[in-house]
Amino acid sequence: MKLHQRGVDLLLNVQSALEHLDALPAHEVRNLLIETEIVLRDLLARDRPVQQASEKASQPGAAGS
């Protein structure tokens, strides 16, 4: 739940930044992009799809293919 809340907070920060983009210093934009990269990487790692056994067997190079 902590990561989800971090994502929600980040979304609100990005929305706010879009509304005030002309007033944001470059270092704040950079910090926002860094935080975005971290949160997205963590969310994608957490929510990585699990490949089903039937899908693995049909992949090129899979054992038995």
Backbone torsions as a table, in degrees:
resi	resn	phi	psi	omega
1	MET	NA	-30.1	-179.9
2	LYS	-62.3	-43.4	179.6
3	LEU	-66.1	-40.1	178.0
4	HIS	-59.7	-45.9	179.7
5	GLN	-64.3	-36.8	176.8
6	ARG	-62.5	-39.2	176.8
7	GLY	-65.6	-41.1	177.5
8	VAL	-62.8	-46.5	178.9
9	ASP	-60.8	-41.4	179.3
10	LEU	-63.5	-43.6	178.4
11	LEU	-58.1	-43.8	178.4
12	LEU	-63.5	-39.4	177.8
13	ASN	-65.4	-40.3	178.9
14	VAL	-66.2	-43.4	178.3
15	GLN	-60.9	-42.1	178.0
16	SER	-65.0	-42.0	179.8
17	ALA	-62.2	-39.0	179.1
18	LEU	-62.4	-35.0	179.7
19	GLU	-73.4	-22.7	-175.4
20	HIS	-126.7	29.8	-173.1
21	LEU	-56.7	-38.3	-178.0
22	ASP	-68.9	-20.0	-178.1
23	ALA	-99.0	-4.8	-177.0
24	LEU	-84.5	129.1	173.4
25	PRO	-67.1	153.2	-177.6
26	ALA	-56.2	-37.2	-178.1
27	HIS	-67.6	-30.6	177.5
28	GLU	-72.0	-38.5	176.3
29	VAL	-63.4	-43.8	179.0
30	ARG	-61.1	-45.2	179.2
31	ASN	-62.3	-38.6	178.8
32	LEU	-65.9	-40.3	177.7
33	LEU	-67.3	-37.8	176.9
34	ILE	-62.5	-46.8	179.0
35	GLU	-63.2	-38.6	178.3
36	THR	-61.7	-45.1	179.4
37	GLU	-60.6	-43.8	-178.1
38	ILE	-64.8	-48.4	-177.1
39	VAL	-66.1	-44.4	179.0
40	LEU	-62.9	-42.2	178.7
41	ARG	-60.2	-45.0	-179.4
42	ASP	-66.8	-40.0	178.0
43	LEU	-64.8	-43.6	-180.0
44	LEU	-66.3	-37.2	177.8
45	ALA	-65.8	-41.1	-179.2
46	ARG	-68.5	-37.9	-172.9
47	ASP	-102.5	23.5	179.8
48	ARG	-58.7	128.2	179.5
49	PRO	-66.1	144.1	177.5
50	VAL	-92.8	125.7	-179.0
51	GLN	-79.5	129.8	179.6
52	GLN	-71.8	152.4	180.0
53	ALA	-57.9	-38.7	-179.5
54	SER	-66.1	-33.1	177.3
55	GLU	-71.4	-38.9	180.0
56	LYS	-61.8	-41.9	-177.5
57	ALA	-67.1	-28.1	-178.8
58	SER	-89.0	-3.2	179.2
59	GLN	-73.7	139.5	175.4
60	PRO	-58.3	135.9	178.7
61	GLY	86.8	-0.6	179.4
62	ALA	-72.8	151.8	-180.0
63	ALA	-58.4	134.5	179.0
64	GLY	88.8	-0.7	-179.8
65	SER	-91.2	NA	NA
